């Protein structure tokens, strides 16, 4: 059974930091690129960051560059999102996503709220 379980969300003040974690199980984690998405109320889900299966390459949405860092541990089957200099507009539900050519898995999401 495929599972992606996010954790680490919460309430933080503007300018603060949070580290999200995603625990993966039920599939061959090291073969999948991993993504973090987010969805704010009334908005479409947007891609935040991507890391390749081996962890050698990362990419970020423009508004997250320099503030967010995605990483992974292919031994522990974990992916992380370190977020710093958080802004109220970063408030959203953050989702972990595992994607290969044939499969696309999602977690249930974790709420991040940034107060001004």
MARLO-845359 format. One record per residue (C-alpha): residue number from 1; residue in one letter; x, y, z. Coordinates in pm, whole numbers, plus 50000, padded with zeros to 5 digits. Each point is the difference from the previous one (the first is absolute). Last residue first. Layout:
BEGIN
<domar NUM,"A",<X,Y,Z>>
...
% end
This chain:
BEGIN
<domar 116,"X",<50168,53867,50981>>
<domar 115,"X",<49911,49640,50074>>
<domar 114,"X",<50126,49712,49789>>
<domar 113,"X",<49781,49691,49995>>
<domar 112,"X",<50129,49669,49867>>
<domar 111,"X",<49753,49714,49983>>
<domar 110,"X",<50123,49651,49918>>
<domar 109,"X",<49884,49795,49704>>
<domar 108,"X",<49831,49666,49946>>
<domar 107,"X",<50286,49856,49798>>
<domar 106,"X",<49997,49948,49628>>
<domar 105,"X",<50119,49736,49757>>
<domar 104,"X",<50047,50017,49623>>
<domar 103,"X",<50094,49693,49803>>
<domar 102,"X",<50096,49907,49645>>
<domar 101,"X",<50292,50223,49908>>
<domar 100,"X",<50089,50056,50363>>
<domar 99,"X",<49865,50244,50257>>
<domar 98,"X",<49993,50021,50376>>
<domar 97,"X",<49814,50296,50148>>
<domar 96,"X",<50008,50162,50343>>
<domar 95,"X",<49733,50257,50065>>
<domar 94,"X",<50008,50334,50179>>
<domar 93,"X",<49672,50158,50109>>
<domar 92,"X",<50038,50373,49972>>
<domar 91,"X",<50136,50314,50162>>
<domar 90,"X",<50306,50106,49801>>
<domar 89,"X",<49825,50332,49933>>
<domar 88,"X",<50048,50088,50367>>
<domar 87,"X",<50375,49990,49943>>
<domar 86,"X",<50263,49752,50112>>
<domar 85,"X",<50362,50107,50007>>
<domar 84,"X",<50088,49631,50019>>
<domar 83,"X",<49856,49673,49876>>
<domar 82,"X",<50184,49669,50014>>
<domar 81,"X",<49810,49745,49796>>
<domar 80,"X",<50084,49639,50065>>
<domar 79,"X",<49975,49664,49829>>
<domar 78,"X",<50031,49671,50181>>
<domar 77,"X",<50054,49642,49896>>
<domar 76,"X",<50251,49947,50285>>
<domar 75,"X",<50273,49875,49769>>
<domar 74,"X",<49901,50222,49709>>
<domar 73,"X",<50025,50311,50215>>
<domar 72,"X",<49859,50303,49824>>
<domar 71,"X",<50043,50374,49974>>
<domar 70,"X",<49796,50304,49904>>
<domar 69,"X",<50114,50347,50102>>
<domar 68,"X",<49776,50304,50025>>
<domar 67,"X",<50093,50368,50036>>
<domar 66,"X",<50254,50062,49724>>
<domar 65,"X",<49753,49911,49730>>
<domar 64,"X",<49648,49975,50134>>
<domar 63,"X",<49833,50271,49789>>
<domar 62,"X",<50164,49867,49685>>
<domar 61,"X",<49869,49648,50042>>
<domar 60,"X",<50283,49770,50087>>
<domar 59,"X",<50228,49742,49844>>
<domar 58,"X",<50226,49729,50132>>
<domar 57,"X",<50259,49770,49851>>
<domar 56,"X",<50220,49728,50139>>
<domar 55,"X",<49747,49852,50237>>
<domar 54,"X",<50014,49659,49837>>
<domar 53,"X",<49633,50000,49906>>
<domar 52,"X",<50000,50365,49901>>
<domar 51,"X",<49885,50272,50236>>
<domar 50,"X",<49711,50235,49932>>
<domar 49,"X",<49872,50311,50173>>
<domar 48,"X",<49688,50210,50050>>
<domar 47,"X",<49759,49885,49731>>
<domar 46,"X",<49661,50166,50023>>
<domar 45,"X",<49654,49881,50097>>
<domar 44,"X",<49739,50242,49879>>
<domar 43,"X",<49876,50279,50221>>
<domar 42,"X",<49691,50061,50209>>
<domar 41,"X",<50174,49911,50323>>
<domar 40,"X",<50372,49940,49940>>
<domar 39,"X",<50128,49684,49840>>
<domar 38,"X",<50356,49880,50023>>
<domar 37,"X",<50218,49756,49814>>
<domar 36,"X",<50316,49823,50105>>
<domar 35,"X",<50153,49765,49750>>
<domar 34,"X",<50191,49676,49995>>
<domar 33,"X",<50157,49829,49703>>
<domar 32,"X",<49955,49630,50037>>
<domar 31,"X",<50235,49707,49966>>
<domar 30,"X",<50149,50033,50350>>
<domar 29,"X",<49656,49961,50156>>
<domar 28,"X",<49931,49653,49874>>
<domar 27,"X",<49639,49982,50115>>
<domar 26,"X",<49801,49919,50313>>
<domar 25,"X",<50147,50266,50225>>
<domar 24,"X",<50081,50369,50003>>
<domar 23,"X",<50042,50232,50296>>
<domar 22,"X",<49968,50368,49918>>
<domar 21,"X",<50158,50267,50214>>
<domar 20,"X",<49939,50371,50022>>
<domar 19,"X",<50251,50233,50159>>
<domar 18,"X",<49876,50335,50121>>
<domar 17,"X",<50154,50345,50022>>
<domar 16,"X",<49902,50347,50113>>
<domar 15,"X",<49990,50331,49819>>
<domar 14,"X",<49624,50034,50047>>
<domar 13,"X",<49897,49813,50310>>
<domar 12,"X",<49944,49628,50001>>
<domar 11,"X",<49695,49775,50035>>
<domar 10,"X",<50036,49635,49913>>
<domar 9,"X",<50134,49746,49754>>
<domar 8,"X",<50263,49747,50092>>
<domar 7,"X",<49845,49685,49859>>
<domar 6,"X",<49916,49843,49668>>
<domar 5,"X",<49912,49635,49954>>
<domar 4,"X",<50037,49839,49660>>
<domar 3,"X",<49867,49647,49990>>
<domar 2,"X",<49984,49738,49729>>
<domar 1,"X",<49855,49667,50108>>
% end
